[in-house]
């Protein structure tokens, strides 16, 4: 998995309260599913920051598939 992210800096005003964005890239759907459903580090992250996050949007996509 690779992870990139940062604070919003868009001048468009269409963020709907979202202040930060992150993109996690996985080698396969199976790797993604393990991370989401099983990975102890991800489960610990959710437990730690879950109460701090006011709003989240999750989107899964396959690059180039429209």
MMTF fields as JSON, N, C-alpha, C and O atoms, coordinates in Angstrom:
{
  "mmtfVersion": "1.0.0",
  "mmtfProducer": "UNKNOWN",
  "numBonds": 263,
  "numAtoms": 264,
  "numGroups": 66,
  "numChains": 1,
  "numModels": 1,
  "chainsPerModel": [1],
  "groupsPerChain": [66],
  "chainIdList": ["A"],
  "bondAtomList": [4, 2, 8, 6, 12, 10, 16, 14, 20, 18, 24, 22, 28, 26, 32, 30, 36, 34, 40, 38, 44, 42, 48, 46, 52, 50, 56, 54, 60, 58, 64, 62, 68, 66, 72, 70, 76, 74, 80, 78, 84, 82, 88, 86, 92, 90, 96, 94, 100, 98, 104, 102, 108, 106, 112, 110, 116, 114, 120, 118, 124, 122, 128, 126, 132, 130, 136, 134, 140, 138, 144, 142, 148, 146, 152, 150, 156, 154, 160, 158, 164, 162, 168, 166, 172, 170, 176, 174, 180, 178, 184, 182, 188, 186, 192, 190, 196, 194, 200, 198, 204, 202, 208, 206, 212, 210, 216, 214, 220, 218, 224, 222, 228, 226, 232, 230, 236, 234, 240, 238, 244, 242, 248, 246, 252, 250, 256, 254, 260, 258],
  "bondOrderList": [1, 1, 1, 1, 1, 1, 1, 1, 1, 1, 1, 1, 1, 1, 1, 1, 1, 1, 1, 1, 1, 1, 1, 1, 1, 1, 1, 1, 1, 1, 1, 1, 1, 1, 1, 1, 1, 1, 1, 1, 1, 1, 1, 1, 1, 1, 1, 1, 1, 1, 1, 1, 1, 1, 1, 1, 1, 1, 1, 1, 1, 1, 1, 1, 1],
  "groupList": [{"groupName": "UNK", "atomNameList": ["N", "CA", "C", "O"], "elementList": ["N", "C", "C", "O"], "formalChargeList": [0, 0, 0, 0], "bondAtomList": [1, 0, 2, 1, 3, 2], "bondOrderList": [1, 1, 2], "singleLetterCode": "X", "chemCompType": "L-PEPTIDE LINKING"}],
  "groupTypeList": [0, 0, 0, 0, 0, 0, 0, 0, 0, 0, 0, 0, 0, 0, 0, 0, 0, 0, 0, 0, 0, 0, 0, 0, 0, 0, 0, 0, 0, 0, 0, 0, 0, 0, 0, 0, 0, 0, 0, 0, 0, 0, 0, 0, 0, 0, 0, 0, 0, 0, 0, 0, 0, 0, 0, 0, 0, 0, 0, 0, 0, 0, 0, 0, 0, 0],
  "groupIdList": [1, 2, 3, 4, 5, 6, 7, 8, 9, 10, 11, 12, 13, 14, 15, 16, 17, 18, 19, 20, 21, 22, 23, 24, 25, 26, 27, 28, 29, 30, 31, 32, 33, 34, 35, 36, 37, 38, 39, 40, 41, 42, 43, 44, 45, 46, 47, 48, 49, 50, 51, 52, 53, 54, 55, 56, 57, 58, 59, 60, 61, 62, 63, 64, 65, 66],
  "secStructList": [7, 3, 3, 3, 3, 3, 3, 7, 7, 7, 1, 1, 7, 7, 7, 6, 6, 7, 7, 3, 3, 3, 3, 3, 3, 7, 1, 1, 2, 2, 2, 2, 2, 2, 2, 2, 2, 6, 7, 2, 2, 2, 2, 2, 2, 2, 2, 2, 2, 6, 6, 6, 7, 1, 7, 7, 7, 7, 7, 7, 7, 7, 6, 6, 7, 7],
  "xCoordList": [0.84, 0.0, 0.888, 1.92, 0.471, 1.102, 0.03, -1.146, 0.437, -0.512, -0.005, 1.147, -0.88, -0.583, -1.723, -2.852, -1.435, -2.503, -2.038, -0.853, -3.003, -2.686, -3.932, -5.055, -3.708, -4.784, -5.345, -4.6, -6.661, -7.327, -6.798, -6.59, -6.581, -6.196, -6.923, -6.449, -8.069, -8.831, -9.533, -10.123, -9.478, -10.186, -11.644, -12.353, -12.112, -13.443, -14.59, -15.727, -14.324, -15.378, -16.389, -17.538, -15.992, -16.923, -16.54, -16.862, -15.865, -15.333, -16.385, -16.17, -17.506, -18.577, -18.065, -18.482, -17.171, -16.668, -15.472, -14.932, -15.052, -13.886, -12.626, -12.483, -11.718, -10.53, -9.236, -8.248, -9.233, -8.033, -8.414, -9.533, -7.478, -7.717, -6.573, -5.415, -6.906, -5.913, -6.245, -7.414, -5.224, -5.395, -4.501, -3.278, -5.129, -4.404, -4.474, -5.562, -3.324, -3.265, -2.821, -1.812, -3.586, -3.32, -2.966, -3.394, -2.191, -1.803, -2.978, -3.014, -3.943, -5.067, -6.283, -6.17, -7.442, -8.664, -8.523, -9.054, -7.815, -7.603, -6.78, -7.08, -5.744, -4.946, -5.801, -5.705, -6.64, -7.54, -8.491, -8.69, -9.074, -10.029, -9.383, -9.992, -8.151, -7.441, -7.243, -7.498, -6.793, -6.557, -7.838, -7.828, -8.927, -10.192, -10.787, -11.289, -10.735, -11.461, -10.63, -11.182, -9.305, -8.51, -7.284, -6.96, -6.606, -5.3, -5.331, -6.065, -4.546, -4.536, -4.119, -4.634, -3.2, -2.77, -3.92, -4.097, -4.693, -5.839, -6.912, -7.507, -7.167, -8.158, -7.724, -8.561, -6.426, -5.922, -6.048, -6.395, -5.768, -5.906, -7.348, -7.595, -8.299, -9.714, -10.092, -10.795, -9.635, -9.946, -9.374, -9.993, -8.195, -7.526, -8.131, -8.321, -8.436, -8.887, -10.385, -10.908, -11.078, -12.509, -13.296, -14.18, -12.999, -13.702, -13.302, -13.989, -12.201, -11.724, -12.249, -12.221, -12.72, -13.157, -14.639, -15.475, -14.95, -16.343, -17.075, -18.253, -16.383, -17.007, -15.952, -14.801, -16.349, -15.433, -16.195, -17.377, -15.51, -16.04, -15.03, -13.837, -15.504, -14.631, -15.09, -16.269, -14.154, -14.435, -13.39, -12.19, -13.841, -12.93, -13.09, -14.207, -11.968, -12.047, -10.878, -9.847, -11.061, -9.995, -9.539, -10.34, -8.271, -7.738, -8.045, -7.771, -8.61, -8.909, -10.244, -10.621, -10.97, -12.289, -13.341, -13.458, -14.116, -15.099, -16.507, -17.453],
  "yCoordList": [-1.165, 0.0, 1.231, 1.273, 2.229, 3.542, 4.522, 4.361, 5.53, 6.495, 7.897, 8.218, 8.733, 10.147, 10.946, 10.463, 12.162, 12.987, 14.386, 14.709, 15.214, 16.581, 17.379, 16.889, 18.62, 19.55, 20.159, 20.477, 20.318, 20.906, 22.31, 23.089, 22.625, 23.984, 24.427, 25.311, 23.814, 24.138, 25.487, 25.77, 26.326, 27.606, 27.476, 28.481, 26.262, 26.087, 26.168, 26.42, 25.962, 26.059, 24.921, 25.109, 23.757, 22.628, 21.481, 20.327, 21.777, 20.753, 20.15, 19.066, 20.824, 20.311, 19.912, 18.892, 20.706, 20.447, 19.517, 19.309, 18.957, 18.067, 18.93, 19.777, 18.725, 19.575, 18.897, 19.575, 17.576, 16.831, 15.696, 15.186, 15.309, 14.197, 13.207, 13.586, 11.941, 10.876, 9.879, 9.575, 9.374, 8.341, 7.166, 7.292, 6.034, 4.794, 3.952, 3.67, 3.553, 2.766, 1.348, 1.145, 0.381, -1.024, -1.751, -1.349, -2.813, -3.626, -4.421, -4.737, -4.747, -5.574, -5.315, -4.729, -5.76, -5.668, -6.509, -6.15, -7.615, -8.472, -7.754, -7.863, -7.019, -6.238, -5.168, -4.943, -4.506, -3.488, -4.098, -3.547, -5.23, -5.876, -6.29, -6.159, -6.79, -7.143, -5.9, -5.931, -4.818, -3.574, -3.092, -2.725, -3.093, -2.567, -3.472, -2.981, -4.776, -5.702, -6.351, -6.746, -6.472, -7.317, -6.643, -6.9, -5.808, -5.262, -4.653, -3.693, -5.195, -4.68, -3.209, -2.466, -2.785, -1.377, -0.462, 0.605, -0.859, -0.051, -0.034, 1.012, -1.173, -1.243, -0.324, 0.367, -0.308, 0.553, 2.024, 2.855, 2.35, 3.724, 4.193, 5.3, 3.366, 3.728, 3.952, 4.912, 3.083, 3.219, 4.508, 5.141, 4.897, 6.078, 7.382, 8.312, 7.471, 8.747, 8.802, 9.856, 7.685, 7.656, 8.764, 9.355, 9.058, 10.109, 11.513, 12.474, 11.65, 12.964, 13.371, 14.549, 12.405, 12.66, 13.001, 12.201, 14.204, 14.648, 14.107, 13.757, 14.038, 13.597, 12.898, 13.331, 11.819, 11.103, 10.645, 10.31, 10.637, 10.096, 9.07, 9.36, 7.879, 6.826, 6.484, 6.216, 6.496, 6.154, 5.145, 5.39, 4.026, 3.035, 3.09, 3.174, 3.04, 3.043, 2.274, 2.087, 1.833, 1.212, 2.228, 2.689, 2.582, 3.6, 3.251, 2.14, 4.2, 4.021, 3.372, 3.274, 2.926, 2.324, 3.379, 3.843, 3.758, 4.839, 4.346, 5.128],
  "zCoordList": [0.0, 0.0, 0.0, 0.67, -0.761, -0.657, -0.211, -0.539, 0.532, 1.083, 0.829, 1.12, 0.281, 0.078, 0.678, 0.754, 1.104, 1.652, 1.951, 1.859, 2.311, 2.671, 2.979, 2.867, 3.37, 3.71, 2.431, 1.505, 2.39, 1.232, 0.969, 1.899, -0.306, -0.685, -1.956, -2.67, -2.237, -3.445, -3.31, -2.267, -4.351, -4.331, -4.777, -4.823, -5.108, -5.684, -4.684, -5.083, -3.401, -2.401, -2.442, -2.041, -2.912, -3.028, -2.093, -2.375, -1.0, -0.113, 0.821, 1.363, 1.018, 1.893, 3.273, 3.821, 3.828, 5.169, 5.252, 6.339, 4.142, 4.138, 4.102, 3.221, 5.046, 5.165, 4.727, 4.443, 4.671, 4.309, 3.365, 3.411, 2.515, 1.6, 1.65, 1.824, 1.497, 1.507, 0.408, 0.172, -0.261, -1.276, -0.89, -0.824, -0.64, -0.368, -1.633, -2.136, -2.145, -3.375, -3.03, -2.355, -3.501, -3.219, -4.504, -5.585, -4.393, -5.548, -6.101, -7.291, -5.234, -5.677, -4.792, -3.716, -5.261, -4.455, -3.188, -2.137, -3.288, -2.122, -1.053, 0.136, -1.468, -0.517, 0.143, 1.35, -0.654, -0.11, 0.905, 1.987, 0.557, 1.448, 2.764, 3.825, 2.699, 3.933, 4.793, 5.997, 4.187, 4.92, 5.593, 6.769, 4.855, 5.367, 6.445, 7.456, 6.241, 7.111, 8.209, 9.236, 8.019, 8.907, 9.507, 10.666, 8.776, 9.168, 10.569, 10.801, 11.508, 12.873, 12.947, 13.782, 12.092, 12.112, 11.702, 12.29, 10.713, 10.288, 11.367, 11.629, 11.994, 13.077, 14.227, 14.808, 14.561, 15.633, 15.251, 16.09, 13.993, 13.507, 13.646, 14.124, 13.236, 13.345, 14.806, 15.124, 15.686, 17.108, 17.678, 18.533, 17.207, 17.744, 17.235, 18.018, 15.95, 15.378, 15.109, 14.748, 15.281, 14.987, 15.663, 15.041, 16.908, 17.637, 17.235, 17.582, 16.508, 16.085, 14.712, 14.355, 13.953, 12.581, 12.584, 13.003, 12.108, 12.066, 10.844, 10.928, 9.711, 8.467, 7.628, 7.573, 6.977, 6.085, 4.852, 4.923, 3.738, 2.493, 1.999, 1.904, 1.688, 1.176, -0.236, -0.469, -1.169, -2.558, -3.01, -2.888, -3.527, -4.105, -5.618, -6.129, -6.333, -7.791, -8.371, -7.725, -9.602, -10.37, -11.396, -12.21, -11.37, -12.268, -13.723, -14.176, -14.438, -15.852, -16.16, -17.327, -15.141, -15.361, -15.052, -13.918, -16.092, -15.942, -16.142, -16.051]
}
